[in-house]
């Protein structure tokens, strides 16, 4: 629990430096294109992920000896889904983006998102074996690589978007390599020696189908606001709105840290029975109401001062930030 919380705090602290630097180095229109491409790529990657996390973690927890076999099935399924996503997202890219530069940005960000999505298989296997410290280490390194790349691109090489996109791909590759290296001692044999088992794969797909459909709908409708702003008002407005949402993500650092820290304890409480789970869940609700609600109110009142950290072009994001901040306590409760 402590390792997961510390990992989230370290990465979020680095993003406090990288995000304002990137935003202030480019105009709102360019930032809007980048953020829109990043969000759409992440939404497509959810389909490749297919929420196979639950059957994988449950299967490993019930029978640790089959960890390698289960991991191999999930990895093969996600690679097949990734191929389908590449075709569908390629058509989307051709229809939705106008210039070769915009399409190139989206294609590279899609590649990074898909690498993260497939690579999460190894991270989830670590969670299944309760190797949370190893998972936290990989998360910290990948997050620092991404933020360091953005900072270097802005301050040293003066090519913020190129380095931001490259940092996403590099961070994804680093996380995959690290998590695979860390999960290997927990698997009985190398992945390439394991066999495809159609029956087992179909069972895992059936178990994950409901969550996958809900997750896909959530990925698109959860960020429908940014999609609508870009289509209705253009890239500049999308960039201004995206600044408010990214500022919200910075304030979500505490929320995400608490969330990651509580997940292992809630899982263990659930295994212990209904009463321990109710006690832990009640504690989480009290934290949200007594700690996060005052934080949201403070940000609402101080939104104009917070937006002064960015170039004047982004001043229009003041009202969206004052409203969006209330997502923080609601997300934690959810």
C-alpha positions as CSV (number, residue, x, y, z in Angstrom):
1,X,0.0,0.0,0.0
2,X,2.8,2.5,0.9
3,X,4.7,1.6,-2.2
4,X,1.7,2.2,-4.5
5,X,0.9,5.5,-2.8
6,X,4.5,6.7,-3.0
7,X,4.7,5.7,-6.7
8,X,1.7,7.8,-7.5
9,X,3.0,10.8,-5.6
10,X,6.4,10.7,-7.3
11,X,5.0,10.6,-10.8
12,X,2.4,13.3,-10.1
13,X,5.1,15.6,-8.6
14,X,7.1,15.2,-11.8
15,X,4.0,16.1,-13.8
16,X,3.6,19.3,-11.8
17,X,6.8,20.5,-13.6
18,X,6.2,18.9,-17.1
19,X,2.6,20.0,-17.6
20,X,2.9,23.8,-17.2
21,X,6.1,23.7,-19.3
22,X,4.5,21.9,-22.2
23,X,1.3,24.0,-22.0
24,X,3.1,27.4,-21.9
25,X,5.5,26.4,-24.8
26,X,2.7,25.9,-27.4
27,X,-0.4,27.8,-28.5
28,X,-3.9,26.5,-27.4
29,X,-4.6,25.1,-30.9
30,X,-1.6,22.8,-30.9
31,X,-2.3,21.8,-27.4
32,X,-5.9,21.0,-28.3
33,X,-4.8,18.7,-31.2
34,X,-2.3,16.9,-28.9
35,X,-4.8,16.4,-26.1
36,X,-7.6,15.3,-28.4
37,X,-5.4,12.8,-30.1
38,X,-4.1,11.5,-26.8
39,X,-7.6,11.0,-25.4
40,X,-9.0,9.3,-28.6
41,X,-5.9,7.0,-28.7
42,X,-6.5,6.1,-25.1
43,X,-10.2,5.3,-25.8
44,X,-9.2,3.0,-28.6
45,X,-6.7,1.3,-26.4
46,X,-9.4,0.4,-23.9
47,X,-10.9,-1.9,-26.6
48,X,-7.5,-3.7,-26.9
49,X,-7.3,-4.0,-23.1
50,X,-10.8,-5.5,-23.0
51,X,-10.8,-5.5,-19.2
52,X,-9.2,-8.9,-19.0
53,X,-7.6,-7.7,-15.7
54,X,-10.3,-9.3,-13.5
55,X,-10.2,-12.8,-14.9
56,X,-6.4,-12.7,-15.0
57,X,-5.9,-11.5,-11.4
58,X,-8.6,-13.8,-10.0
59,X,-7.2,-16.8,-11.9
60,X,-3.7,-16.2,-10.6
61,X,-4.9,-15.7,-7.0
62,X,-6.8,-18.9,-7.1
63,X,-4.1,-21.0,-8.7
64,X,-0.7,-19.4,-8.7
65,X,0.9,-22.4,-10.4
66,X,-1.1,-21.5,-13.6
67,X,0.1,-17.9,-13.6
68,X,2.1,-18.3,-16.8
69,X,-0.6,-20.1,-18.7
70,X,-3.2,-17.5,-17.8
71,X,-0.9,-14.6,-18.6
72,X,-0.1,-16.2,-22.0
73,X,-3.8,-16.4,-22.9
74,X,-4.5,-12.8,-22.0
75,X,-1.5,-11.6,-23.9
76,X,-2.5,-13.5,-27.0
77,X,-6.0,-12.2,-26.8
78,X,-4.9,-8.6,-26.4
79,X,-2.5,-8.8,-29.3
80,X,-5.4,-10.0,-31.6
81,X,-7.6,-7.2,-30.3
82,X,-4.7,-4.7,-30.9
83,X,-4.6,-5.7,-34.6
84,X,-8.3,-5.1,-34.9
85,X,-8.0,-1.7,-33.2
86,X,-5.2,-0.6,-35.5
87,X,-7.5,-1.2,-38.5
88,X,-10.5,0.6,-37.0
89,X,-8.5,3.5,-35.5
90,X,-6.7,3.9,-38.8
91,X,-10.0,4.5,-40.5
92,X,-11.0,6.9,-37.7
93,X,-7.8,8.8,-38.1
94,X,-8.2,9.3,-41.8
95,X,-11.7,10.7,-41.4
96,X,-11.2,12.8,-38.3
97,X,-7.9,14.5,-38.8
98,X,-7.2,16.9,-41.7
99,X,-3.4,17.1,-42.0
100,X,-0.5,14.6,-42.2
101,X,1.0,16.1,-39.1
102,X,-2.2,15.6,-37.1
103,X,-2.5,12.0,-38.3
104,X,1.1,11.3,-37.5
105,X,0.6,12.6,-33.9
106,X,-2.5,10.4,-33.5
107,X,-0.8,7.4,-35.0
108,X,2.2,7.6,-32.6
109,X,0.0,8.3,-29.6
110,X,-2.1,5.3,-30.5
111,X,1.0,3.2,-30.7
112,X,2.0,4.3,-27.2
113,X,-1.5,3.7,-25.8
114,X,-1.6,0.2,-27.3
115,X,1.8,-0.7,-25.9
116,X,0.6,0.4,-22.5
117,X,-2.6,-1.6,-22.9
118,X,-0.9,-4.8,-23.9
119,X,2.0,-4.3,-21.4
120,X,-0.5,-4.0,-18.6
121,X,-0.8,-7.8,-18.8
122,X,2.5,-8.2,-17.0
123,X,1.6,-5.5,-14.5
124,X,-1.7,-7.2,-13.7
125,X,0.1,-10.5,-13.3
126,X,2.2,-8.8,-10.6
127,X,-0.9,-7.7,-8.9
128,X,-2.3,-11.2,-9.1
129,X,0.7,-12.4,-7.1
130,X,0.5,-9.4,-4.8
131,X,3.8,-8.1,-5.9
132,X,2.7,-4.5,-5.5
133,X,6.1,-3.1,-4.8
134,X,7.4,-4.4,-8.2
135,X,4.4,-2.9,-10.0
136,X,5.0,0.4,-8.2
137,X,8.6,0.5,-9.3
138,X,7.7,0.0,-13.0
139,X,5.0,2.7,-12.8
140,X,7.4,5.2,-11.2
141,X,10.1,4.6,-13.8
142,X,7.7,4.9,-16.8
143,X,6.1,8.0,-15.4
144,X,9.5,9.7,-14.8
145,X,10.6,8.8,-18.3
146,X,7.5,10.5,-19.8
147,X,7.8,13.6,-17.7
148,X,11.6,13.9,-18.2
149,X,11.1,13.6,-22.0
150,X,8.6,16.4,-22.0
151,X,10.8,18.6,-19.8
152,X,13.8,18.0,-22.1
153,X,11.7,18.7,-25.2
154,X,10.6,22.0,-23.9
155,X,13.8,23.3,-22.2
156,X,16.6,21.8,-24.2
157,X,15.5,20.8,-27.7
158,X,12.6,23.3,-28.1
159,X,10.4,20.7,-29.8
160,X,7.7,20.2,-27.2
161,X,5.2,18.2,-29.2
162,X,7.7,15.9,-30.9
163,X,9.3,15.1,-27.5
164,X,6.0,14.7,-25.7
165,X,4.8,12.1,-28.3
166,X,8.2,10.4,-28.2
167,X,8.2,10.3,-24.4
168,X,4.8,8.6,-24.4
169,X,6.1,5.8,-26.6
170,X,9.4,5.5,-24.7
171,X,7.6,5.4,-21.3
172,X,5.3,2.7,-22.6
173,X,8.2,0.6,-23.8
174,X,10.1,1.0,-20.6
175,X,7.1,-0.1,-18.5
176,X,6.5,-3.2,-20.7
177,X,10.2,-4.2,-20.4
178,X,10.4,-3.6,-16.7
179,X,7.1,-5.4,-15.8
180,X,8.1,-8.4,-18.0
181,X,11.5,-8.6,-16.3
182,X,9.9,-8.4,-12.9
183,X,7.1,-10.9,-13.6
184,X,9.4,-13.6,-15.0
185,X,10.5,-15.0,-11.6
186,X,6.8,-15.5,-10.8
187,X,6.0,-17.6,-13.8
188,X,6.9,-21.3,-14.0
189,X,8.3,-21.2,-17.5
190,X,9.0,-18.7,-20.4
191,X,6.0,-17.4,-22.2
192,X,7.1,-18.8,-25.6
193,X,6.9,-22.3,-24.2
194,X,3.3,-21.9,-23.2
195,X,0.4,-23.1,-25.5
196,X,-2.7,-21.4,-26.7
197,X,-5.8,-22.9,-25.0
198,X,-8.9,-21.9,-26.9
199,X,-11.3,-23.1,-24.2
200,X,-9.6,-21.1,-21.4
201,X,-9.3,-18.0,-23.6
202,X,-13.0,-18.1,-24.4
203,X,-13.9,-18.5,-20.7
204,X,-11.8,-15.4,-19.9
205,X,-13.4,-13.4,-22.7
206,X,-16.8,-14.3,-21.5
207,X,-15.9,-13.3,-18.0
208,X,-14.6,-9.9,-19.1
209,X,-17.3,-9.1,-21.7
210,X,-19.6,-7.1,-19.5
211,X,-16.9,-5.0,-18.0
212,X,-15.3,-4.5,-21.4
213,X,-18.5,-3.2,-23.0
214,X,-19.0,-0.8,-20.0
215,X,-15.4,0.3,-20.1
216,X,-15.5,1.0,-23.8
217,X,-18.7,3.1,-23.4
218,X,-17.1,4.9,-20.5
219,X,-13.9,5.6,-22.4
220,X,-15.8,7.4,-25.2
221,X,-18.7,9.0,-23.3
222,X,-16.4,9.8,-20.3
223,X,-14.5,12.2,-22.5
224,X,-17.3,13.1,-24.8
225,X,-16.9,16.7,-23.5
226,X,-13.6,17.2,-25.2
227,X,-14.7,15.5,-28.4
228,X,-17.8,17.8,-28.5
229,X,-15.8,20.9,-27.8
230,X,-13.4,20.2,-30.6
231,X,-16.1,19.4,-33.1
232,X,-18.3,22.3,-32.1
233,X,-15.7,25.1,-31.3
234,X,-12.5,24.0,-32.9
235,X,-8.9,23.1,-31.8
236,X,-8.2,26.3,-30.0
237,X,-11.3,25.9,-27.7
238,X,-10.3,22.3,-27.2
239,X,-6.9,23.3,-26.1
240,X,-8.3,25.8,-23.6
241,X,-10.7,23.3,-22.2
242,X,-8.0,20.6,-22.1
243,X,-5.9,22.9,-19.9
244,X,-8.7,23.0,-17.3
245,X,-9.0,19.2,-17.5
246,X,-5.2,18.7,-17.2
247,X,-5.1,21.1,-14.2
248,X,-7.8,18.9,-12.7
249,X,-5.6,15.9,-13.2
250,X,-2.9,17.6,-11.2
251,X,-5.3,18.0,-8.3
252,X,-6.4,14.4,-8.7
253,X,-2.9,13.4,-7.6
254,X,-4.1,13.0,-4.0
255,X,-7.2,11.2,-5.1
256,X,-5.3,8.7,-7.3
257,X,-2.7,8.1,-4.5
258,X,-5.4,7.4,-2.0
259,X,-7.2,5.2,-4.5
260,X,-4.1,3.2,-5.3
261,X,-3.3,2.9,-1.7
262,X,-6.7,1.6,-0.7
263,X,-7.1,-1.0,-3.5
264,X,-5.0,-3.7,-1.9
265,X,-6.5,-3.2,1.6
266,X,-10.0,-3.2,0.1
267,X,-9.3,-6.4,-1.8
268,X,-8.0,-8.1,1.4
269,X,-11.0,-6.8,3.4
270,X,-13.4,-8.2,0.8
271,X,-11.7,-11.6,1.2
272,X,-12.1,-11.4,5.0
273,X,-15.9,-10.8,4.8
274,X,-18.6,-8.2,4.6
275,X,-17.9,-6.5,7.9
276,X,-14.2,-5.7,7.3
277,X,-15.1,-4.5,3.8
278,X,-17.8,-2.2,5.1
279,X,-15.4,-0.7,7.7
280,X,-12.8,0.0,5.0
281,X,-15.3,1.4,2.6
282,X,-16.8,3.6,5.3
283,X,-13.3,5.0,6.0
284,X,-12.8,5.8,2.3
285,X,-16.2,7.7,2.2
286,X,-15.2,9.8,5.2
287,X,-11.9,10.7,3.6
288,X,-13.7,11.8,0.5
289,X,-16.2,14.0,2.3
290,X,-13.9,15.5,4.9
291,X,-10.8,15.9,2.9
292,X,-11.6,16.2,-0.8
293,X,-14.7,18.3,-0.7
294,X,-12.8,21.3,1.0
295,X,-10.1,20.9,-1.6
296,X,-12.6,21.1,-4.5
297,X,-14.2,24.2,-2.9
298,X,-10.7,25.9,-2.6
299,X,-9.9,25.3,-6.2
300,X,-13.3,26.6,-7.3
301,X,-12.6,29.9,-5.5
302,X,-9.0,30.2,-6.6
303,X,-9.4,29.1,-10.2
304,X,-8.5,32.6,-11.7
305,X,-5.3,32.6,-9.7
306,X,-4.4,29.0,-10.7
307,X,-4.8,29.8,-14.4
308,X,-2.4,32.6,-14.1
309,X,0.4,30.0,-14.1
310,X,-0.3,29.5,-17.8
311,X,-0.1,31.9,-20.7
312,X,-2.9,34.4,-21.1
313,X,-4.4,32.4,-24.1
314,X,-5.7,29.9,-21.6
315,X,-7.6,32.3,-19.4
316,X,-10.9,31.0,-20.9
317,X,-10.4,27.8,-18.9
318,X,-11.2,29.5,-15.6
319,X,-14.9,28.6,-15.4
320,X,-14.4,25.0,-16.7
321,X,-11.7,24.4,-14.0
322,X,-14.0,25.8,-11.2
323,X,-16.6,23.3,-12.2
324,X,-14.5,20.3,-13.2
325,X,-12.7,20.1,-9.9
326,X,-15.7,18.6,-8.3
327,X,-15.0,15.5,-10.3
328,X,-12.2,14.7,-7.8
329,X,-14.4,13.8,-4.8
330,X,-17.0,12.2,-7.0
331,X,-14.4,10.0,-8.7
332,X,-13.0,8.9,-5.4
333,X,-16.5,7.9,-4.1
334,X,-17.2,6.1,-7.4
